[in-house]
Structure formats: C-alpha cells, structure tokens
Amino acid sequence: MNCVRCNGLIVSDDSFSVQTGSSSNFHGWRCVNCGMLADDVINQNRQVIVRRRLSPGAERRRYGSEAA
C-alpha cells in the first residue's frame, strides 16, 4: 500500500500509549516516510469528502457568499 500524502510505504501499526504504558485500541496504518496515520474511520471520511467534491451541485454554502 502507498501513502496518499507522499506515496511512501505504509505499514501496519498498533499504537502504544507512552503516558499509560499500555497498548491503546488503535490499529491502523502508518507511513514510513512522512508518519501519516490512517485507519478505517479516516479512510471512510476521505471517501465521503471525495464523493461530495465529485457530485454536481453538492457545494456547501459559505457564510457571506449569499446575494443580498
């Protein structure tokens, strides 16, 4: 798998909490080059954002851009 940010190598990552000294409930992927973390929730949210950008008429209104 390749990183979406830098196209680097992605490896499986089980996080370890330094503060408590125990493993956390995070299981995901980490880029060896840039350190970007990703898991299933992050990937699902990215897909939603991409779909919104690709669908016609799905632009969000921005404050102050309404005609008076």
Contacts in CASP RR format, 6 or more apart in sequence:
PFRMAT RR
TARGET T0000
AUTHOR 0000-0000-0000
METHOD contacts of the structure
MODEL  1
MNCVRCNGLIVSDDSFSVQTGSSSNFHGWRCVNCGMLADDVINQNRQVIV
RRRLSPGAERRRYGSEAA
1 9 0 8 1.000
1 10 0 8 1.000
1 29 0 8 1.000
2 8 0 8 1.000
2 9 0 8 1.000
2 10 0 8 1.000
3 9 0 8 1.000
3 10 0 8 1.000
3 31 0 8 1.000
3 33 0 8 1.000
3 34 0 8 1.000
3 36 0 8 1.000
4 36 0 8 1.000
4 38 0 8 1.000
4 46 0 8 1.000
5 31 0 8 1.000
5 34 0 8 1.000
5 36 0 8 1.000
6 31 0 8 1.000
6 33 0 8 1.000
6 34 0 8 1.000
6 36 0 8 1.000
8 31 0 8 1.000
8 32 0 8 1.000
8 33 0 8 1.000
8 34 0 8 1.000
9 31 0 8 1.000
9 32 0 8 1.000
9 33 0 8 1.000
10 29 0 8 1.000
10 30 0 8 1.000
10 31 0 8 1.000
10 32 0 8 1.000
10 38 0 8 1.000
11 29 0 8 1.000
11 30 0 8 1.000
11 32 0 8 1.000
12 27 0 8 1.000
12 28 0 8 1.000
12 29 0 8 1.000
13 26 0 8 1.000
13 27 0 8 1.000
13 28 0 8 1.000
13 29 0 8 1.000
13 30 0 8 1.000
13 37 0 8 1.000
14 23 0 8 1.000
14 26 0 8 1.000
14 27 0 8 1.000
14 28 0 8 1.000
15 23 0 8 1.000
15 24 0 8 1.000
15 26 0 8 1.000
15 27 0 8 1.000
16 22 0 8 1.000
16 23 0 8 1.000
16 24 0 8 1.000
17 23 0 8 1.000
17 24 0 8 1.000
26 39 0 8 1.000
27 39 0 8 1.000
28 37 0 8 1.000
28 38 0 8 1.000
28 39 0 8 1.000
28 40 0 8 1.000
29 37 0 8 1.000
29 38 0 8 1.000
29 39 0 8 1.000
30 36 0 8 1.000
30 37 0 8 1.000
30 38 0 8 1.000
31 37 0 8 1.000
52 58 0 8 1.000
END
